[in-house]
Amino acid sequence: MNTTSFISEIAEDLQKQAKIHSIDILDIFDLSTETPDFSVVRRQGVFMNINFDTKVSYEFRLAHEMSHLIYGDGDMQRIYTFSEFGHRHEELIAHRNAIRILMSIEMPTSVNTFMEYYRVPSWLEKDVENTFIELNI
């Protein structure tokens, strides 16, 4: 899980899943570094800020935002913004679903490999471990 071509394969697989769920993905290049990625429920769109100042990988952030639209409650909130520290119920669910989405694309060899590759916040390690165990059985 460490080659540049692999990253594009993951992004391509995420884009294919987005298309299946009628989700539009737009990479935005002219937003400030403080502006997080966001998803808009009514638009079924994910807007990825290429300049966003975060250590979390693009792929994890994209899977997270997609999960709001695929698995989220559209009546609960109209716009979701990415936060690697988000512990609210809907953010935690999106983090967990992002882990599941990415592991369903490519099962990692270990929890640490997954955490390092996608630069997942350390406080989510138990969720990564639980999903890894569940999908590895």
C-alpha positions in Angstrom: 0.0 0.0 0.0 2.7 2.6 -0.8 2.9 3.2 -4.5 1.5 6.3 -6.3 -0.4 4.2 -8.8 -2.2 2.5 -6.0 -3.5 5.8 -4.7 -5.0 6.5 -8.0 -6.6 3.0 -8.1 -8.2 3.7 -4.7 -9.5 7.1 -5.9 -10.8 5.5 -9.1 -12.6 2.8 -7.1 -14.1 5.5 -4.9 -15.2 7.4 -8.0 -16.9 4.3 -9.4 -18.8 3.8 -6.1 -19.8 7.4 -6.1 -21.2 7.0 -9.6 -23.2 3.9 -8.6 -24.7 6.1 -5.8 -25.3 9.1 -8.1 -22.8 11.2 -6.1 -20.8 13.9 -7.9 -17.2 14.5 -6.8 -15.6 17.9 -7.4 -11.9 18.6 -6.6 -11.6 22.3 -5.7 -8.2 23.9 -6.1 -8.8 27.5 -5.0 -10.0 27.3 -1.4 -8.0 28.3 1.6 -6.1 25.7 3.6 -8.6 26.2 6.5 -11.6 25.2 4.4 -12.5 21.5 5.0 -13.9 19.1 2.5 -17.7 19.0 2.5 -20.7 17.1 1.2 -24.1 18.6 0.3 -27.0 16.2 0.8 -29.5 17.9 -1.5 -26.9 18.1 -4.3 -25.6 14.6 -3.7 -22.1 16.2 -4.1 -18.8 15.9 -2.4 -16.4 18.9 -2.6 -12.8 18.1 -1.9 -10.5 20.9 -1.0 -7.1 20.0 -2.5 -5.5 22.7 -0.4 -7.0 21.5 2.9 -4.4 21.5 5.7 -4.8 18.1 7.2 -2.6 15.0 7.6 -5.5 12.7 6.8 -5.3 11.2 3.2 -7.4 12.4 0.4 -8.8 8.9 0.0 -10.0 8.6 3.6 -11.5 12.1 3.5 -13.3 11.3 0.2 -14.6 7.9 1.6 -15.8 9.8 4.7 -17.7 12.4 2.8 -19.2 9.8 0.5 -20.4 7.8 3.5 -22.4 10.8 4.7 -24.4 10.6 1.4 -24.6 6.9 1.1 -25.3 5.9 4.8 -26.3 9.2 6.4 -29.6 10.7 7.5 -30.3 13.3 4.9 -32.9 14.9 7.1 -30.5 15.4 10.0 -28.1 17.8 8.3 -27.9 19.4 4.9 -24.1 20.0 4.7 -21.4 18.0 6.3 -17.8 19.2 6.7 -14.8 17.0 7.3 -13.1 17.0 10.7 -10.5 14.5 11.7 -11.4 15.2 15.3 -15.2 15.0 14.8 -16.7 12.8 17.6 -20.4 13.7 17.0 -22.5 10.7 16.2 -22.9 11.3 12.5 -19.2 12.1 12.2 -18.1 9.0 14.0 -20.4 6.9 11.8 -18.9 8.5 8.7 -15.4 7.7 10.0 -16.4 4.1 10.6 -18.0 3.8 7.2 -15.0 5.3 5.5 -12.8 2.6 7.1 -15.2 -0.1 5.9 -15.4 1.4 2.4 -11.6 1.5 2.0 -11.1 -2.0 3.4 -13.7 -3.3 1.0 -11.7 -1.9 -1.9 -8.3 -3.2 -0.6 -7.9 -5.3 2.5 -4.8 -4.1 4.3 -2.2 -6.6 5.7 -2.5 -5.1 9.2 -4.2 -2.4 11.2 -1.0 -0.4 11.3 -0.6 -0.5 7.6 -4.1 0.9 7.1 -3.6 3.6 9.8 -0.3 4.7 8.3 -1.3 4.6 4.6 -4.5 6.6 5.0 -3.1 8.7 7.9 -6.1 7.9 10.0 -6.3 9.8 13.3 -4.9 7.6 16.1 -8.1 7.9 18.2 -9.8 5.8 15.5 -7.4 2.9 15.8 -9.9 0.7 17.7 -12.5 1.2 15.0 -9.9 0.3 12.4 -9.0 -2.8 14.4 -12.7 -3.9 14.8 -13.4 -3.5 11.1 -10.2 -5.3 10.2 -11.1 -8.2 12.4 -14.7 -8.3 11.2 -13.7 -8.3 7.5 -10.8 -10.6 7.9 -12.9 -13.5 9.3 
